[in-house]
Amino acid sequence: MNRIVHGECLEVLRTLDDASVDLVYVDPPFNTGKVQRRERVRTVRDEDGGDRTGFQGRRYRTERLASDAGYADSFDDYLAFLEPRIREAHRVLASTASFYLHLDYREVHYAKVLCDRIFGRDAFLNEIVWAYDYGARTTRRWPAKHDTILFYARDPDRYHFDVAEVDRIPYMAPGLVGPEKAALGKLPTDTWWHTIVSPTGKEKLGYPTQKPLGVLRRIVRASCPPGGLVLDFFAGSGTSGAAALESGRRFLMVDESPEAIATMRRRFEGRADVTFEAHVGARTLD
């Protein structure tokens, strides 16, 4: 079965067996110091008072529909928060398993030093840069339009990585490689160009920091064997679980946010192979 657990992740992690997980992916709060929330809006045709321009110069007015309660993304000592959770993740990884830590530019350099201490520097395999092109842009510096994903192996000499499962992408200069290679496409490098989840697209579930299924699909298929177990203990909207489910892997999702659990209930509604449970002390949705 695929399990979604409502509870504090460190408490849940301590209940798991050693070497029981094939892939850990986590997207913890980034420590931005802000409250993360998602506002729902719609656009209405308005040629006189519109605040944005659409197709063929038509004007539209933005109307705010609602804003969720959000959550505080701030910790006085972020590394002290992460360290026991990453140590538990290291403990539960199987001998051929991998660990992906998804952060932004504010904390990733400090987190890498921490992970090097826990996993060993030789276990570090990649710094993956996920680049996107959407949202507000500052004019005071280069706009920050990427996240960083640190990729570690439990054992750098024998870890699962299947390039045959990885989606291929177009060559940037197909004329330089010939028609056969251009038709096949190339394997992604450590820089991934992938759009964010569109605020108005079908994939959007209303969770403020939802990650694209395409990014998680690539990680799951490359680094978790078929039938293996994916663990995400900052599960949020459950995208890693969705990627596991569609790829023939199993998942264990953990989150202490009632809003995250409610989002995952909507996402996996009607799935008989997905169960929900509450860990002791889980917060309720007010």
N, C-alpha and C positions, 0 to 999 in steps of 0.2 A: 504494500500500500504506500501511497504518497501522503506524507503527514505535514500538517500546518499546525504549529504549536504557538499558542498565545502565552508569552512569558518573557522574563528577563533572560537575555541570551546566555550570560555567563552561568546562571543557575541551570539552564537547560543543557549547556555544553558539558557541565560536570556530571551529568547523568549518562552520557554516551560512552560506549565502549572504546577502548584503544583500537587504533588501526581499523576503524569501521566505515570510513568514508572514502570515496574515490576522487572527489573533487570538492574543494571549498571555494566558493566565490562569495565575497562580501563587499558591500557598498555602504560603508558606515557613514554616519553624518560627517560632513566635511569640516566642522568647526569654523563656520563662517561668521559666527556671532550674530546671525540673523534668525528671525522666525521664518521657516520655510512654509509657504502656503500657495495654494493654486487658486487663481481666480478664473471663473468661467464667464466667458463673454460671447456675444454674438454680433454680427455685423448686419446692418440694415441699410438698404439703398437710400442715399440722401444727397442729392445733387447740390443742395444749398448749404447745408451745415455739416457735411461729412468731414471726418478727421483723418481719413486714409483714402488712398487712390487704388483702384483695382484695375481689372482688365479693360483695355481701350480707354483709359482715363476716367472711368466711371467713379463717382465718389460714394463712400460708405461711411456710416456713423457707427462707432463702437458703443455697445451697451453692456454694462456689467450686470451679470445675472446673479452671481453668488460668489462667496469666498469661503474656503474651508477654514477650520480652526487653526490648522498648521501645527508645527512642533518647533521647539527651541533647538537650534543647531549651535550649541555653544557649550564648551567644557573648560573648566579652569585649568585642568591638566590633561590635555587630549591624549598624550602618549600613555599616561598612567591608566587612562580609560581603556585604550586599545590593548595594552600589553597582556593582561591576563586572558583576554579573549583570543588573541593570536596564539598564545602559548597553548590554550586548550585546543584550538584548531590544529596546531602542529601535532598534538597528542593523538587526535582522532583520525588523522590521515593514514590511509593504508600505505604500504611500502612503495607502491607505484603511483601514488596520488599526487595531485598538484594543488597549489594555493594561489588564488588571484585576489589581490587587494586593490579596490577601485577608490581612488582619491582624487583631489584636485591639487593645484599647484601650491596651495597654502601649507599643506601638511605632508606631502608625499616624500620630500627629502628626509624629513625627520623619521617618518615611518619606515623608510628603506633601511636606515641605520638600525632601527629596532628589529626589523625582520631579519637583517643580516645576523644579528646576535642570536636570534631564536633558531633560524633555519641553517645558518652558516652561509658565508659569502659565496661559496661554491655552488650553493643550491639556488642562487639567483639566476634566472634564465633570460628574462626580458623585462624591459620597461616599455610597455605598450602605450602609445599615444593615440587616444581616440579624439580625432579632430572633427568639429562640426561647424556650421555656419548659420547661426540663427540667434536672434535675441538682440538686446541693447548693445550699443557700441560706445565705448568711451573715446574721447578725442584727446585725452591727456597722456595716453600710453598706447602700446599695441593691445587691442582688445583680446582678452583671454577667452579663447574658443577651443579649449581642449580639456580633457581629463586624462589622468594617468592611471594605468593598471599595472601593478607589480606582479610578476609571474615567478613563483618559486616551485621547485620540486621537493617532495619529501626526501627523495633519494636522487641526486643528480645523475647517478649512473644507471638508473632503471626506472624511468617514469613513462606513463602512457602519453603518447602524442601521435595522433593519427592524421597525417596530412591528407589522406584520401577522403576524409570526412569534411575537410575545410572547403568552404565556398570559394570559388575562384573569381577574380575580379578583372575588369578590362585593363589592358595595357594603356598607359598614358600616351605612348607614341606607337600605335600598332604597326605603322608603316616601317618601323625599324626592325621588327621581329619576323615579318613574313606572315602570310595569310593563315597558315596552319596554327602557329602559336597564337596569333591574334584571336582566332576563333575559339581556342581552348581557354584563353585567359591565363592569368598568373596567380600564384599563391600570394596572399596578403603579406606585407612586411610587418614590422613592428609599429607602423603608422597606419591607423585605420581611419579612412574618411567615411563617415556614416552620419546621416542626419539624426537629430534628436527626435523624440516622439512629437509629432505635430500636435499643437494645442487643440486643433479642431479635427484631427484625424480619427479613424476608426479604432486605432490602437490605444488611444488615450483613455485612461480609466478614471481620471480625476485625482490621481495621487501626485503630489507636487514634485517629486524627484524620480518619477518613473523612467527607467532606462529602456532603450529600444530592444525589441526582441532579436533583431539582426545581430547586435553585438553579443548578446548572451548566447544565441544559437551557435555562433562561431566558437566561443569558449567551451561550451558544453560538448560539442561534437568533436573538437580536437583533443580535449583533455580528460574526458570521462568515457570509459568503455561502454558499449551497449549493455544495458541492464545494470550499470553501476549506479552508485548513490551520490547525488549532488546535495551538498549542504550549503544553505545560505542563512546565516543567523542575524542579518539585518535585512529581512526579506522584502520589506516595503510593499510594492504592488505585486510581487510574486513573479517577476519576469523570468528569473532563473529557473523557477519551477515550471513555467510554461514552456521554456526552451527544453528542459529535461523531458517533459511529458511528450512533446511532439517528436522527440528524437529517440524514444525508446529507452530512456533512463528513468530512474526513480529519484524522488526528492524528499528532503526534509527542510521545511521553511520555518524560521523562528522570527517572531517580532513581538515586542511588548506594546506596540502602539495599537489601540483599539481601531483607529482609522485604517491602519494597514490590514488588520485582520478582516475588517468589513470589506475593504477593496478586494482582498483575495477571495472572500466568499462570493462576491459578484463574479470574479474572474473564472472561478472553477465551479460555478453553480451547475448542478446536474451531473457532475462527475462522480460516479459511484466508486472510483478508485482513488479518491482524495478524501482524507479524513481531517477533521478539526478537533483539537483538544486544547484545554487550558492548563497551563502549569500553575502550581500553587502560587498565589499572590498576584496573578495577572490582573492588570487594571481593566476596569469595565468602561464601556463607552457611555459617556454621560448623555 
